[in-house]
Amino acid sequence: MTVSTDSATPSSVPWWRLLNRGHWVVFFLAAMAWLIDCMDQQIFNISRDAAVADLVDKSLAIEYSPYTTSIFLVGWAIGGMILGSLGDRYGRARVLFFAVLMYAACTGLSAASTGFWDFSFYRFITGIGVGGVFGLSVALVADSIPDGARAQSLGVLQSLSAFGNITTGLVGMGIGALAIRGLLPFHLATWQVLFIIGAFPALIILPSLFRLKEPEKWVKAKAEGERKGIKFGSIKTLLSHPTWRKNAWLGMIVSSAGIVGLWGIGNFAPAIVRSIVDTHLANANLTAEAMSSEKAYWAAVGLLLQTTGGFFGMLALSKFAQVKGRRAAAALALLLSFATTVMVFSFMRTTSQMYWMLPIMGFGQYSIFGVYAVYLPELFPTSLRSTGVSFCYNLGRLIAATAPFTIGQITRSLGGNIEAFRTGGIIVSTVLLIGIVVLPFLPETMNRPLPEE
């Protein structure tokens, strides 16, 4: 049975009352796929530095760590483009199942890495799976949920992803605490245990995703498209149609800016946290293993603080987008991301400052992603919705993949220390402002139906 999308009901009715059981099933599975996806992303972020330090010469770790993120983002971009197109052609639910299976399996395999290159290979394949989930999930929900609840449900879906990040923070704190006490099993490192844990939550939803039917809107549009000769999931069509081409390229620029802010810069905050812990515990006479465990614990604390702020940022700015407009919300979110990033990279020097600076930076950096979830699906028709969203989001990641490499090069050129790293992050953060410049050239889609042709 396909999922029906009824016409919008008056706005005086709360959005959740417009959903029937079938709508809720779709929303839950899409939200969980994206939530677990974000959990596995953040497991990588808090484990990356320790993993690379164990897998390469420690003197090279601060330089090589950003390279693994670039590799991950390249896989993310390639996977997102391919899986987004396949989602329009063969069905959102069907392709989403394979995307989740891929990222879960390769997250677990990362724990078995023995060197830099096999670790990077697993990160690349994980990125392919991770890359498809956002575009597929928002297209699945946008095509399944009644119009009167679409923007609200997409904003909530994106905001709920923060609980995947928060869960990672809590799990990381727990594993770090066990490591400090020498209680991890089989002599595994903290990062290995975290990657193994990251493989399991997807098992909860994979059986249901396998059985999930496609949205009625997509099924009807696909049948009508075949009758008229419309190509679904065609990147060529996306980039040749004057309206969709413009929306795709400008949407990609706006997406790239926000992704650089979070993935190119903000997700390297654990490196700053680890440096603060180094200074804080410099005279504690800890063994190298004990110091590594302390750093893992505090990196998880930092992630928890940052992503808790991110939850409220996504919720607040997705609501702002529904009330004041998509473009205004995107501009405000990018400005907040820039200002809060500069604040943390410039001024966060103590553990006490972490407790208030990291939530503020999380609020700023994640807020734009609440806007993306609402705005990007409204820029493209049913035949290109997953393709268009994935183009913006994942080609944006391909561009964002240059940011960690750039930070790594700046860091090396300025001395290879943590102060050089801070400077590199501040320099790269100016990219956020480019997204604001192009927003006036995109359409305002608030209170408009989804485009169909």
N, C-alpha and C positions, 0 to 999 in steps of 0.2 A: 504494500500500500504506500503510495506517495504521500508527501506532506503537503497539505493545501495551505495557500496563503489567502486569507479572506481580505476583502477591502477594508480600509482603515475605518475605525470606529471613532466617534468624537473624542477630541483630546481631553475632555473632562474625565474620561475613564482611565485609571492607572494602566500603564502599558502592560503590566504582567497579567491583568485580567483579560487581555485580548488573546492570550495564548491557551491553546487546548493541550491535551496530553501529548499529541504528536509534536507540537511545537516545542514543548519543554524537553522532550527526549533529544531532539536535534540540538537545542541550545545547550543542554547538559553535555552531550558528547563533544560538540565543537569546543565548548569552554574547557572541558577536561583535556582535550587533545592539545590545546594551546597552553593551558596551565602546566601540564607535564613537560611540554616542550620548553617552556621558560625555566622550569626547574632544572632540566638537563643543561640548558645554557648556563645557568648560574653555578651549577656544580663545576662546570669547566672553568668559570671565572675564578672561583675560590681555590680550585685545585691546580690551575695552570702553572703558577709560579713554582710551587713545590714539586710538581711533576717534572717540569723542565730542569729544575735544579738537580733532581735525581738522575735525569737522563742525559745531561750534557755536563761539560766542565762548569763548575759553579761560577767561575769568573765570566762565563758567557751567558749566564742565565738571564740577567736583566735585559740583555739585547735580544736573545732568542725567544723569550717568552712572547713578545708582541708578534713575532713571525707566525707562531702557531695560531694566534687569533686571526691574522690575515688569511691563512690557509683555510681556517674554519669558515670565514666570511666568504671566501671565493666559492667554496662548496655550497654554502648557503645560497649564494646568488645564482649559481648554475642550477642547483636543485629547484629553487623557487621558480625560475623561468620555465624549466621543463615540466615540473609537476603542476604548475599553474595552468599551463596550456593543456596538459592532459586532463586536468579537472574540468575544463570547459568542453573538451571533446568526449570524454568517457564517463564523466560524473564526478561531482565533488566528493561524495561519500566514499566511493570506490577508491579513488586515488588517495584520499586522506588516510585510509586504512594502511596503505603501503608506506606512506610517509612516516606515520607513527611507528610502524614496525621497524623501519630503517633506523630512525634516530635512537630508538630504545636499544636495539641490538648493538649498535656501534658505540654507544655510550658505555655499555658494559665491557665491550672489547678493549676500550681505552685503558682499562685497568691492567691489561696484560702486556702493555707496551714495554719494550726493552731498550728503546733508543728514540732519538728525536724524530727520525723519519717514519717509523711505524706509528708512533703517537700522532704525528701529523696526518698520516694516511687515515687513521680512524677518525680524526677530527674532520677531515675533508668529507668522508662518507656520512658522518653524523650531520654535517652541515647540509648535505644534499637533502636528507630527510627533514631536518628542521626547517629548511627553506620553504618547503611547500605548505607548511601547516597554516601559517597566518592567512595567506590568500585563499586557501581552500576553506578554512573555517569561516572567515567572514563572508565569502561567497555563499557557502552553505546556509548560513543563518540569514543573510540578506534575501536569499531566494525562498526561504521557508517561512519567515516570520511575517505577520500582517504589516502593511505599510505603517500603520499608526504606532507600532511598537519597534520598528526596525532600528531607528537611530539609538533609542534607549537601550535596546538589548545588545547592540554592538558595542556601545560604550561600557556596559556592564561586563560583557564578555572580555573586553580588553582589560578592564580594571581587575577582574578576578584572576587574570594571569599573574598579578602580583603575589597571590597566595602561593604560586609555584616558587617564586623567588623567596618569599618569607619562609616557606617550608625548607628550602635549601639552607637558609641561614640557621634555622633551628637544628636541622640535622647536622650541619657543619659544626655548630657549637657542641652538640652532643658527642660527635665523633672526635672532635678536638679534645674534649674533656676526658674521654676514654683514652686517647693517645697519650695525654699528659701523665696518666696513671699507668701506662703500659698495658692496657687491657684490650688492645686490638688483636683479633685472632690471626693465627698463621703468619705472624711477623709481617703483616701487610702494612704499607705506608698509609697515612691518612688519605692521601689523594686516591689511592687504589680502592679503598673501602667506599669512598664517596662515589666513584664512578660505578662500582658494582651496585650500590643502592639505587643510583639513577636509572638503571636498566629495568627495574621491576614495576613501577607504578603504571606503565603503559599496559601491562597485562590485565589491568582492571577493565579497560575500555575496549581493547582490541576485539574481543568476541562481539560486543554490541556494534562496534563500527563495521564489522564484517557483514552484519545483518541489516544495517541501516539502508533504507531506500532513498532514492534521489528525490529532491524537491519537485513538486508538481509543476512549478513554474519552469524549471529547467527542462523537465521531460516534454512539456508542451512546446516550449521554445525550440528544443532540439528537433522535434518532429516537424514543426513548421519550417525550421531552417533547412532541413533536408528537402522539404517540398520545394522551397524557394531557391535552393542552392547556396544558402548562407553557410560559410565555413565557421564552425565553432573552434575557439582556441587558436585562431590563426594570428600569429605575431605579424605576418605580412599585412593582414587586414587592419590590425591595430595601428600599424605605423603608416598605412596608406590613406586611411580615412581622415579627412582634415580635422574633424572634431576630436576623435579618439586619439589621434596622433598628438595633437596639442596637449590634451589632458595627460597623456602618458608621459611625455617628456617633461612637462612642468611638474607633474606629480612626482616624477622620479627625482627631480632636483629638490623638491620640498622634503621628500622622504630621505634622501641622502643626507641632508643637513641634520635631521633629527637622529638618524642612525649613527652618523659620525659622533654626535654628541654623547650618545650612550655607549656604543660599541667601540668606537675609536678612541674614546677618552674616559668616560665615566666608569666603565667596567674595569679600568685599570686603577681605580681607587684602592683596591686591596694592596697594590704595591706601596702606596703611601702609608696605608695602615701598617703593613709589615715593617716599614722603616721606622714608624713611630714606636712600635713594639721593640725593635732593636735598641732604640735609644732609651726607652723606658726600663728595659731589663738588662742594660749593658753591664751593670755591676752585680747582677744576680748570680753569677757563676754557674749558669746552666750549661748542661751538655748540648752539643749540636742537635741531638735528637729532641731534647726537651725544648730547646728554643724553637725548633721547627713546629713542634706541637702547639706551643704558645701562639706562634704566628698563625697557624691554621685556625685556632680558636678565635683569635681576634679578627681575622679576615672574615669569618662567618658572622661575628658580631657586627662588623661593618656592613656586610651584605644585608643583614636583617634590618639595620637602621636605614640603609639607603632604599631598600625595596618597600619598607613600610611607608616611607614618605612617597615612594612611587605610586603605591596604591591610591593614596589620596589625591595625588597629582592627576592620574588618569581619570579618576572619578570626577574630579572638579572640572577639568578642562573638557571632558566629553559632555558634561552638562552645560558648560559655557557654550560649546559648539551648538547645542540644541536650542539655546535661548538667544544667543547673540550672533550666531552665524559661524560657518566652518572656517572661513578665511581669517576672521578676527581671532578665533580661538587658536588657530595654527600660529599666527604671528605672535600672540602672547606667549604661547608655550615655547616657541623657539627662543624668544628673548629671555624667558625664565631659565631655560637650559643653559644659555650662554653665561648669564650672570652668576648662577649658582656654581657652575663648573669653575669659573675663574676664582670664585670665593674659596672653594675647597683646595684647589691646586696651589693657590697663593698663600693661604693663611692657616690651613689645618696642620697643627704641629704637636698637639697633645691628645691623649686619650679622652680627656674631658671635652675637648672641642669636637671630637668625633660624634658625641651623643646628640649634638644639635646641628652640626654642619652637614653630616651625611644624610639625615632625613630631608633637610632642605634641598640638597642637591638632587636627591632621589625624586622629590616632588617636581623639580624643574625638568630634569632629564626625561622622566617617564611621561610627563604630562602630554607631550606631543603624540605619543602612541595612542592615547585615548582619542585624540582627534583623528588620527589616521584610520582607526577602526570605523569611525562614523563616516568620514569624508571619502576615502578612496573608493569604496564600492559604489558610491553615487556618481562617479565620474564615467562609468562604463556600462554598456548594455549587457543583457543576459548572456549573449553569445561570446562576450569578451570580458566578463566581470572578473573571473578568477585570473585570466591572463593579464588583464590590465592592472589589477591590484598587485599581482606577483611581479609584473614588470616594474612598477614604481618601487615596491618594497625591496625587491631582490636585486635589480640592477643598482638600486641605491646601496645595497650591501656590498656589491662589487666595487663601487667607488669608495665606500666606507672602509673596505679592506686595505686601502692604501694608507689610511690614517695610522693604524698601529705601526706599520712599516716606517712611516714618516716620523712618528714619535721615537721609534727605535734609532733611526738615523740621527735625528736631532740630539737624542740622549748621548749617542756615541761621540758626535762631533763636539759636544759641550763638556765632555769628560766622563761620561758613562756612569755618573752617580745619580742619586735620587733628586738632587736639586736640578740637574740637567733634565731629568725626566719630568719634573714639575713644569719647567719652562716649555718643554715640548708640548705638553698637554694644553697649556694656555695658548700657545701659538696656533695649534690645530683647531682649537675651539672657535676661532673666528669664522670658520666655515658655516657655523650655525646661522650667521647673519645673512648668508646668501639665500637661504630658504625664504626669508622674509621678503626679500627683494622681488621674487617671482610670483608671490601670492596674488597680487592684483590682476594678473593675467589669467588666472584660473577662474572658472565659473563659481558663483555662490549657489549651492544646491539645497540650502535649508528650505523646508516646506515644499519641495518638488518631488514628484514621483520618480522612481528609478527609470533611467532611460532604457528603452527596449529595442531601439533600432538606430 
